[in-house]
């Protein structure tokens, strides 16, 4: 569940979105990670996954807001989470690696800037 929630907050964590489905949690980055821990190819994959996660978020936020009950919100959340997991995996990245890069990007402005550059100028 933590990984799925992380995907749902990825855009907000990078400062690129307006309405994530869930509230960001405070996560401490692994101490051994640095700006150079991930290659440009890794960050390009992550950026592509973030774009897809944002598209999915944009689709599901209105459904979450209009849900008539907590049960309905849970069903929408589960559907969004599954779709986000598939989108991340389709980009060749495990949910765990996505979460690790997200955690690092939230803590390291240099990594976040590298990711933003890949989002703005995909290859």
MODELLER restraints for C-alpha pairs under 7 A, 6 or more apart:
rsr = mdl.restraints
at = mdl.atoms
rsr.add(forms.Gaussian(group=physical.xy_distance, feature=features.Distance(at['CA:3:A'], at['CA:95:A']), mean=6.19, stdev=0.5))
rsr.add(forms.Gaussian(group=physical.xy_distance, feature=features.Distance(at['CA:3:A'], at['CA:96:A']), mean=6.66, stdev=0.5))
rsr.add(forms.Gaussian(group=physical.xy_distance, feature=features.Distance(at['CA:3:A'], at['CA:99:A']), mean=6.12, stdev=0.5))
rsr.add(forms.Gaussian(group=physical.xy_distance, feature=features.Distance(at['CA:4:A'], at['CA:81:A']), mean=5.43, stdev=0.5))
rsr.add(forms.Gaussian(group=physical.xy_distance, feature=features.Distance(at['CA:4:A'], at['CA:85:A']), mean=6.82, stdev=0.5))
rsr.add(forms.Gaussian(group=physical.xy_distance, feature=features.Distance(at['CA:5:A'], at['CA:22:A']), mean=6.77, stdev=0.5))
rsr.add(forms.Gaussian(group=physical.xy_distance, feature=features.Distance(at['CA:6:A'], at['CA:99:A']), mean=6.17, stdev=0.5))
rsr.add(forms.Gaussian(group=physical.xy_distance, feature=features.Distance(at['CA:7:A'], at['CA:53:A']), mean=6.71, stdev=0.5))
rsr.add(forms.Gaussian(group=physical.xy_distance, feature=features.Distance(at['CA:7:A'], at['CA:84:A']), mean=6.73, stdev=0.5))
rsr.add(forms.Gaussian(group=physical.xy_distance, feature=features.Distance(at['CA:8:A'], at['CA:20:A']), mean=6.16, stdev=0.5))
rsr.add(forms.Gaussian(group=physical.xy_distance, feature=features.Distance(at['CA:8:A'], at['CA:21:A']), mean=6.05, stdev=0.5))
rsr.add(forms.Gaussian(group=physical.xy_distance, feature=features.Distance(at['CA:8:A'], at['CA:22:A']), mean=6.62, stdev=0.5))
rsr.add(forms.Gaussian(group=physical.xy_distance, feature=features.Distance(at['CA:8:A'], at['CA:53:A']), mean=6.79, stdev=0.5))
rsr.add(forms.Gaussian(group=physical.xy_distance, feature=features.Distance(at['CA:8:A'], at['CA:57:A']), mean=6.79, stdev=0.5))
rsr.add(forms.Gaussian(group=physical.xy_distance, feature=features.Distance(at['CA:9:A'], at['CA:20:A']), mean=5.50, stdev=0.5))
rsr.add(forms.Gaussian(group=physical.xy_distance, feature=features.Distance(at['CA:9:A'], at['CA:22:A']), mean=6.57, stdev=0.5))
rsr.add(forms.Gaussian(group=physical.xy_distance, feature=features.Distance(at['CA:9:A'], at['CA:24:A']), mean=5.99, stdev=0.5))
rsr.add(forms.Gaussian(group=physical.xy_distance, feature=features.Distance(at['CA:10:A'], at['CA:50:A']), mean=6.49, stdev=0.5))
rsr.add(forms.Gaussian(group=physical.xy_distance, feature=features.Distance(at['CA:10:A'], at['CA:102:A']), mean=6.40, stdev=0.5))
rsr.add(forms.Gaussian(group=physical.xy_distance, feature=features.Distance(at['CA:11:A'], at['CA:17:A']), mean=5.33, stdev=0.5))
rsr.add(forms.Gaussian(group=physical.xy_distance, feature=features.Distance(at['CA:11:A'], at['CA:50:A']), mean=6.36, stdev=0.5))
rsr.add(forms.Gaussian(group=physical.xy_distance, feature=features.Distance(at['CA:11:A'], at['CA:54:A']), mean=6.35, stdev=0.5))
rsr.add(forms.Gaussian(group=physical.xy_distance, feature=features.Distance(at['CA:12:A'], at['CA:18:A']), mean=6.81, stdev=0.5))
rsr.add(forms.Gaussian(group=physical.xy_distance, feature=features.Distance(at['CA:12:A'], at['CA:20:A']), mean=6.32, stdev=0.5))
rsr.add(forms.Gaussian(group=physical.xy_distance, feature=features.Distance(at['CA:13:A'], at['CA:106:A']), mean=5.83, stdev=0.5))
rsr.add(forms.Gaussian(group=physical.xy_distance, feature=features.Distance(at['CA:14:A'], at['CA:105:A']), mean=6.96, stdev=0.5))
rsr.add(forms.Gaussian(group=physical.xy_distance, feature=features.Distance(at['CA:14:A'], at['CA:106:A']), mean=6.55, stdev=0.5))
rsr.add(forms.Gaussian(group=physical.xy_distance, feature=features.Distance(at['CA:14:A'], at['CA:112:A']), mean=6.14, stdev=0.5))
rsr.add(forms.Gaussian(group=physical.xy_distance, feature=features.Distance(at['CA:20:A'], at['CA:57:A']), mean=6.64, stdev=0.5))
rsr.add(forms.Gaussian(group=physical.xy_distance, feature=features.Distance(at['CA:21:A'], at['CA:57:A']), mean=6.66, stdev=0.5))
rsr.add(forms.Gaussian(group=physical.xy_distance, feature=features.Distance(at['CA:21:A'], at['CA:61:A']), mean=5.93, stdev=0.5))
rsr.add(forms.Gaussian(group=physical.xy_distance, feature=features.Distance(at['CA:27:A'], at['CA:103:A']), mean=6.65, stdev=0.5))
rsr.add(forms.Gaussian(group=physical.xy_distance, feature=features.Distance(at['CA:29:A'], at['CA:103:A']), mean=5.40, stdev=0.5))
rsr.add(forms.Gaussian(group=physical.xy_distance, feature=features.Distance(at['CA:29:A'], at['CA:104:A']), mean=5.57, stdev=0.5))
rsr.add(forms.Gaussian(group=physical.xy_distance, feature=features.Distance(at['CA:29:A'], at['CA:107:A']), mean=6.48, stdev=0.5))
rsr.add(forms.Gaussian(group=physical.xy_distance, feature=features.Distance(at['CA:35:A'], at['CA:108:A']), mean=7.00, stdev=0.5))
rsr.add(forms.Gaussian(group=physical.xy_distance, feature=features.Distance(at['CA:35:A'], at['CA:110:A']), mean=6.54, stdev=0.5))
rsr.add(forms.Gaussian(group=physical.xy_distance, feature=features.Distance(at['CA:35:A'], at['CA:111:A']), mean=5.51, stdev=0.5))
rsr.add(forms.Gaussian(group=physical.xy_distance, feature=features.Distance(at['CA:43:A'], at['CA:115:A']), mean=5.82, stdev=0.5))
rsr.add(forms.Gaussian(group=physical.xy_distance, feature=features.Distance(at['CA:44:A'], at['CA:115:A']), mean=6.98, stdev=0.5))
rsr.add(forms.Gaussian(group=physical.xy_distance, feature=features.Distance(at['CA:44:A'], at['CA:118:A']), mean=5.69, stdev=0.5))
rsr.add(forms.Gaussian(group=physical.xy_distance, feature=features.Distance(at['CA:45:A'], at['CA:91:A']), mean=5.90, stdev=0.5))
rsr.add(forms.Gaussian(group=physical.xy_distance, feature=features.Distance(at['CA:46:A'], at['CA:98:A']), mean=6.49, stdev=0.5))
rsr.add(forms.Gaussian(group=physical.xy_distance, feature=features.Distance(at['CA:47:A'], at['CA:115:A']), mean=5.73, stdev=0.5))
rsr.add(forms.Gaussian(group=physical.xy_distance, feature=features.Distance(at['CA:47:A'], at['CA:118:A']), mean=5.99, stdev=0.5))
rsr.add(forms.Gaussian(group=physical.xy_distance, feature=features.Distance(at['CA:47:A'], at['CA:119:A']), mean=5.37, stdev=0.5))
rsr.add(forms.Gaussian(group=physical.xy_distance, feature=features.Distance(at['CA:48:A'], at['CA:91:A']), mean=6.83, stdev=0.5))
rsr.add(forms.Gaussian(group=physical.xy_distance, feature=features.Distance(at['CA:48:A'], at['CA:119:A']), mean=6.90, stdev=0.5))
rsr.add(forms.Gaussian(group=physical.xy_distance, feature=features.Distance(at['CA:49:A'], at['CA:87:A']), mean=6.36, stdev=0.5))
rsr.add(forms.Gaussian(group=physical.xy_distance, feature=features.Distance(at['CA:49:A'], at['CA:88:A']), mean=5.05, stdev=0.5))
rsr.add(forms.Gaussian(group=physical.xy_distance, feature=features.Distance(at['CA:49:A'], at['CA:91:A']), mean=5.96, stdev=0.5))
rsr.add(forms.Gaussian(group=physical.xy_distance, feature=features.Distance(at['CA:52:A'], at['CA:87:A']), mean=6.33, stdev=0.5))
rsr.add(forms.Gaussian(group=physical.xy_distance, feature=features.Distance(at['CA:53:A'], at['CA:84:A']), mean=5.64, stdev=0.5))
rsr.add(forms.Gaussian(group=physical.xy_distance, feature=features.Distance(at['CA:56:A'], at['CA:80:A']), mean=6.85, stdev=0.5))
rsr.add(forms.Gaussian(group=physical.xy_distance, feature=features.Distance(at['CA:56:A'], at['CA:84:A']), mean=6.79, stdev=0.5))
rsr.add(forms.Gaussian(group=physical.xy_distance, feature=features.Distance(at['CA:60:A'], at['CA:80:A']), mean=6.44, stdev=0.5))
rsr.add(forms.Gaussian(group=physical.xy_distance, feature=features.Distance(at['CA:63:A'], at['CA:76:A']), mean=6.94, stdev=0.5))
rsr.add(forms.Gaussian(group=physical.xy_distance, feature=features.Distance(at['CA:64:A'], at['CA:73:A']), mean=5.48, stdev=0.5))
rsr.add(forms.Gaussian(group=physical.xy_distance, feature=features.Distance(at['CA:64:A'], at['CA:76:A']), mean=6.36, stdev=0.5))
rsr.add(forms.Gaussian(group=physical.xy_distance, feature=features.Distance(at['CA:67:A'], at['CA:73:A']), mean=5.44, stdev=0.5))
rsr.add(forms.Gaussian(group=physical.xy_distance, feature=features.Distance(at['CA:85:A'], at['CA:95:A']), mean=6.49, stdev=0.5))
rsr.add(forms.Gaussian(group=physical.xy_distance, feature=features.Distance(at['CA:88:A'], at['CA:94:A']), mean=6.76, stdev=0.5))
rsr.add(forms.Gaussian(group=physical.xy_distance, feature=features.Distance(at['CA:88:A'], at['CA:95:A']), mean=6.56, stdev=0.5))
rsr.add(forms.Gaussian(group=physical.xy_distance, feature=features.Distance(at['CA:105:A'], at['CA:111:A']), mean=5.13, stdev=0.5))
rsr.add(forms.Gaussian(group=physical.xy_distance, feature=features.Distance(at['CA:105:A'], at['CA:112:A']), mean=4.63, stdev=0.5))
rsr.add(forms.Gaussian(group=physical.xy_distance, feature=features.Distance(at['CA:106:A'], at['CA:112:A']), mean=6.93, stdev=0.5))
